[in-house]
Amino acid sequence: MPFSDDHLAELNLLASFSTPSSLEGIKVHKNSAAPETVAAAERLHQKGLITNPDGGYLTSLGCETVEHTQKLMGILSSQ
């Protein structure tokens, strides 16, 4: 099953968390963020990965998911 556009938007948003930590949050501004980013944040919140529908902090599941996302990016980016 290939990644959908929604999956890619969610992965990109997860990648914007600099470290898999519940101490650093992000804010998705509905008036300036791309619509797909706003929707991705809402879906990640519904899935229990971030604390607020407009960003916030990673949950413990979100931290684990960011770790996996970073590993995947590293593998795909390797020469």
N, CA, C and O atoms as a DFTB+ gen file, in Angstrom:
316 C
 N C O
     1  1       0.846      -1.179       0.000
     2  2       0.000       0.000       0.000
     3  2       0.893       1.245       0.000
     4  3       1.701       1.415       0.913
     5  1       0.766       2.098      -0.986
     6  2       1.588       3.309      -1.013
     7  2       1.088       4.348      -0.003
     8  3      -0.061       4.307       0.438
     9  1       1.970       5.270       0.344
    10  2       1.584       6.369       1.219
    11  2       0.618       7.283       0.464
    12  3       0.849       7.632      -0.694
    13  1      -0.454       7.659       1.133
    14  2      -1.396       8.614       0.543
    15  2      -0.872      10.035       0.773
    16  3       0.077      10.244       1.528
    17  1      -1.497      10.994       0.119
    18  2      -1.136      12.389       0.358
    19  2      -1.366      12.765       1.818
    20  3      -0.595      13.537       2.387
    21  1      -2.428      12.221       2.431
    22  2      -2.687      12.490       3.848
    23  2      -1.574      11.930       4.727
    24  3      -1.124      12.586       5.666
    25  1      -1.126      10.689       4.407
    26  2      -0.019      10.100       5.168
    27  2       1.237      10.964       5.060
    28  3       1.918      11.218       6.054
    29  1       1.530      11.408       3.847
    30  2       2.735      12.227       3.646
    31  2       2.643      13.543       4.417
    32  3       3.634      13.993       4.991
    33  1       1.475      14.154       4.434
    34  2       1.300      15.400       5.190
    35  2       1.502      15.148       6.680
    36  3       2.104      15.968       7.374
    37  1       1.001      14.016       7.171
    38  2       1.180      13.685       8.587
    39  2       2.640      13.404       8.903
    40  3       3.151      13.854       9.928
    41  1       3.315      12.661       8.030
    42  2       4.742      12.377       8.245
    43  2       5.557      13.666       8.224
    44  3       6.459      13.841       9.043
    45  1       5.249      14.561       7.303
    46  2       5.969      15.839       7.240
    47  2       5.743      16.663       8.499
    48  3       6.665      17.306       9.001
    49  1       4.528      16.645       9.002
    50  2       4.258      17.390      10.238
    51  2       4.994      16.758      11.413
    52  3       5.569      17.468      12.237
    53  1       4.982      15.430      11.498
    54  2       5.727      14.758      12.568
    55  2       7.219      15.067      12.474
    56  3       7.893      15.213      13.493
    57  1       7.728      15.165      11.251
    58  2       9.150      15.469      11.052
    59  2       9.495      16.883      11.505
    60  3      10.668      17.192      11.718
    61  1       8.494      17.741      11.653
    62  2       8.777      19.111      12.097
    63  2       9.058      19.186      13.595
    64  3       9.543      20.207      14.083
    65  1       8.760      18.118      14.324
    66  2       9.169      18.056      15.729
    67  2      10.651      17.727      15.730
    68  3      11.056      16.679      15.227
    69  1      11.461      18.613      16.288
    70  2      12.912      18.461      16.182
    71  2      13.422      17.226      16.915
    72  3      14.379      16.593      16.469
    73  1      12.805      16.886      18.015
    74  2      13.199      15.689      18.763
    75  2      11.933      14.986      19.243
    76  3      10.913      15.635      19.470
    77  1      11.990      13.682      19.396
    78  2      10.827      12.982      19.944
    79  2      10.722      13.209      21.455
    80  3      11.109      12.350      22.247
    81  1      10.206      14.350      21.837
    82  2      10.119      14.732      23.239
    83  2       8.774      15.388      23.496
    84  3       8.218      16.055      22.624
    85  1       8.271      15.197      24.675
    86  2       7.017      15.861      25.041
    87  2       7.268      17.259      25.595
    88  3       6.347      17.905      26.095
    89  1       8.509      17.726      25.506
    90  2       8.860      19.042      26.051
    91  2       8.847      20.152      25.008
    92  3       8.804      21.331      25.361
    93  1       8.882      19.792      23.730
    94  2       8.871      20.788      22.660
    95  2       7.613      20.622      21.842
    96  3       7.313      19.526      21.367
    97  1       6.878      21.699      21.675
    98  2       5.646      21.640      20.913
    99  2       5.725      22.463      19.645
   100  3       6.704      23.166      19.395
   101  1       4.672      22.362      18.853
   102  2       4.544      23.176      17.648
   103  2       3.146      23.769      17.616
   104  3       2.241      23.285      18.296
   105  1       2.976      24.806      16.832
   106  2       1.673      25.442      16.660
   107  2       1.400      25.523      15.167
   108  3       2.215      26.051      14.410
   109  1       0.269      25.006      14.747
   110  2      -0.158      25.092      13.354
   111  2      -1.193      26.204      13.290
   112  3      -2.304      26.056      13.798
   113  1      -0.829      27.305      12.670
   114  2      -1.713      28.465      12.572
   115  2      -2.648      28.295      11.382
   116  3      -2.202      28.256      10.235
   117  1      -3.945      28.195      11.658
   118  2      -4.920      27.955      10.597
   119  2      -4.936      29.053       9.544
   120  3      -5.269      28.796       8.387
   121  1      -4.580      30.273       9.933
   122  2      -4.637      31.376       8.964
   123  2      -3.393      31.470       8.099
   124  3      -3.404      32.192       7.101
   125  1      -2.320      30.767       8.444
   126  2      -1.102      30.876       7.634
   127  2      -0.542      29.527       7.173
   128  3       0.265      29.488       6.244
   129  1      -0.946      28.442       7.793
   130  2      -0.441      27.112       7.406
   131  2      -1.215      26.600       6.195
   132  3      -2.358      26.988       5.953
   133  1      -0.571      25.732       5.455
   134  2      -1.226      25.109       4.304
   135  2      -2.412      24.268       4.797
   136  3      -2.337      23.660       5.864
   137  1      -3.486      24.233       4.037
   138  2      -4.666      23.462       4.461
   139  2      -4.354      21.996       4.756
   140  3      -4.937      21.411       5.669
   141  1      -3.439      21.400       3.989
   142  2      -3.108      19.992       4.244
   143  2      -2.370      19.819       5.569
   144  3      -2.471      18.765       6.198
   145  1      -1.634      20.837       5.998
   146  2      -0.944      20.793       7.286
   147  2      -1.942      20.925       8.430
   148  3      -1.838      20.226       9.437
   149  1      -2.900      21.819       8.270
   150  2      -3.952      21.988       9.279
   151  2      -4.731      20.683       9.439
   152  3      -4.993      20.242      10.558
   153  1      -5.097      20.076       8.320
   154  2      -5.843      18.815       8.356
   155  2      -4.998      17.696       8.958
   156  3      -5.511      16.862       9.704
   157  1      -3.713      17.675       8.639
   158  2      -2.813      16.654       9.187
   159  2      -2.729      16.773      10.711
   160  3      -2.744      15.765      11.417
   161  1      -2.641      17.993      11.208
   162  2      -2.580      18.200      12.658
   163  2      -3.859      17.688      13.323
   164  3      -3.807      17.053      14.376
   165  1      -4.983      17.963      12.711
   166  2      -6.248      17.497      13.276
   167  2      -6.304      15.968      13.299
   168  3      -6.757      15.382      14.282
   169  1      -5.848      15.320      12.226
   170  2      -5.844      13.853      12.181
   171  2      -4.877      13.263      13.204
   172  3      -5.195      12.277      13.867
   173  1      -3.690      13.871      13.330
   174  2      -2.720      13.370      14.314
   175  2      -3.273      13.493      15.731
   176  3      -3.029      12.631      16.576
   177  1      -4.010      14.555      15.985
   178  2      -4.645      14.723      17.297
   179  2      -5.703      13.635      17.502
   180  3      -5.774      13.034      18.574
   181  1      -6.513      13.384      16.491
   182  2      -7.548      12.348      16.591
   183  2      -6.934      10.970      16.821
   184  3      -7.532      10.122      17.483
   185  1      -5.752      10.751      16.279
   186  2      -5.064       9.467      16.437
   187  2      -4.310       9.366      17.755
   188  3      -3.755       8.313      18.072
   189  1      -4.282      10.450      18.529
   190  2      -3.623      10.432      19.822
   191  2      -2.119      10.638      19.775
   192  3      -1.407      10.246      20.699
   193  1      -1.622      11.261      18.686
   194  2      -0.183      11.476      18.554
   195  2       0.265      12.846      19.048
   196  3       1.406      13.011      19.478
   197  1      -0.630      13.828      18.987
   198  2      -0.322      15.171      19.496
   199  2      -1.467      15.620      20.408
   200  3      -2.585      15.113      20.317
   201  1      -1.169      16.566      21.277
   202  2      -2.110      16.926      22.344
   203  2      -3.246      17.842      21.916
   204  3      -4.291      17.857      22.568
   205  1      -3.078      18.607      20.844
   206  2      -4.103      19.561      20.424
   207  2      -4.359      19.447      18.926
   208  3      -3.468      19.036      18.182
   209  1      -5.547      19.799      18.474
   210  2      -5.836      19.715      17.039
   211  2      -5.051      20.734      16.205
   212  3      -5.007      20.631      14.979
   213  1      -4.440      21.704      16.861
   214  2      -3.620      22.684      16.132
   215  2      -2.142      22.560      16.516
   216  3      -1.393      23.535      16.465
   217  1      -1.742      21.364      16.896
   218  2      -0.338      21.125      17.238
   219  2      -0.188      20.695      18.675
   220  3      -0.675      19.640      19.082
   221  1       0.486      21.517      19.428
   222  2       0.721      21.168      20.828
   223  2       1.972      20.331      20.988
   224  3       2.990      20.567      20.336
   225  1       1.876      19.362      21.857
   226  2       3.012      18.519      22.203
   227  2       2.766      17.085      21.751
   228  3       1.627      16.679      21.518
   229  1       3.839      16.333      21.633
   230  2       3.718      14.924      21.308
   231  2       3.230      14.155      22.527
   232  3       3.626      14.446      23.656
   233  1       2.380      13.186      22.294
   234  2       2.019      12.246      23.346
   235  2       3.115      11.177      23.384
   236  3       4.049      11.221      22.582
   237  1       3.007      10.227      24.301
   238  2       4.013       9.161      24.325
   239  2       3.970       8.368      23.022
   240  3       5.022       7.991      22.505
   241  1       2.794       8.108      22.485
   242  2       2.685       7.438      21.192
   243  2       3.270       8.301      20.085
   244  3       3.905       7.792      19.161
   245  1       3.056       9.609      20.180
   246  2       3.631      10.534      19.206
   247  2       5.148      10.527      19.247
   248  3       5.793      10.561      18.200
   249  1       5.724      10.485      20.434
   250  2       7.192      10.433      20.568
   251  2       7.741       9.188      19.899
   252  3       8.744       9.242      19.187
   253  1       7.075       8.064      20.133
   254  2       7.506       6.810      19.527
   255  2       7.383       6.874      17.999
   256  3       8.252       6.384      17.277
   257  1       6.320       7.469      17.530
   258  2       6.094       7.584      16.096
   259  2       7.128       8.492      15.440
   260  3       7.592       8.209      14.335
   261  1       7.489       9.582      16.113
   262  2       8.522      10.475      15.575
   263  2       9.858       9.744      15.490
   264  3      10.601       9.923      14.525
   265  1      10.165       8.935      16.479
   266  2      11.410       8.139      16.424
   267  2      11.422       7.252      15.185
   268  3      12.423       7.185      14.471
   269  1      10.307       6.575      14.934
   270  2      10.213       5.711      13.752
   271  2      10.294       6.528      12.464
   272  3      10.919       6.108      11.491
   273  1       9.662       7.687      12.469
   274  2       9.691       8.567      11.299
   275  2      11.111       9.019      11.001
   276  3      11.532       9.034       9.844
   277  1      11.851       9.387      12.044
   278  2      13.234       9.814      11.856
   279  2      14.098       8.676      11.338
   280  3      14.966       8.898      10.495
   281  1      13.875       7.467      11.826
   282  2      14.628       6.302      11.329
   283  2      14.313       6.046       9.868
   284  3      15.215       5.795       9.069
   285  1      13.048       6.108       9.519
   286  2      12.642       5.903       8.130
   287  2      13.272       6.953       7.220
   288  3      13.776       6.621       6.147
   289  1      13.248       8.201       7.634
   290  2      13.865       9.268       6.842
   291  2      15.356       9.030       6.674
   292  3      15.903       9.248       5.593
   293  1      16.018       8.582       7.739
   294  2      17.437       8.296       7.672
   295  2      17.750       7.167       6.698
   296  3      18.703       7.254       5.923
   297  1      16.954       6.122       6.740
   298  2      17.155       4.989       5.831
   299  2      16.945       5.428       4.391
   300  3      17.758       5.120       3.520
   301  1      15.867       6.141       4.141
   302  2      15.548       6.555       2.771
   303  2      16.524       7.612       2.242
   304  3      16.700       7.745       1.031
   305  1      17.150       8.352       3.139
   306  2      18.086       9.412       2.742
   307  2      19.512       8.913       2.592
   308  3      20.364       9.633       2.071
   309  1      19.787       7.698       3.038
   310  2      21.167       7.191       2.981
   311  2      21.580       6.921       1.546
   312  3      20.760       6.604       0.684
   313  1      22.870       7.057       1.319
   314  2      23.408       6.863      -0.041
   315  2      23.642       5.417      -0.291
   316  3      24.092       5.042      -1.375
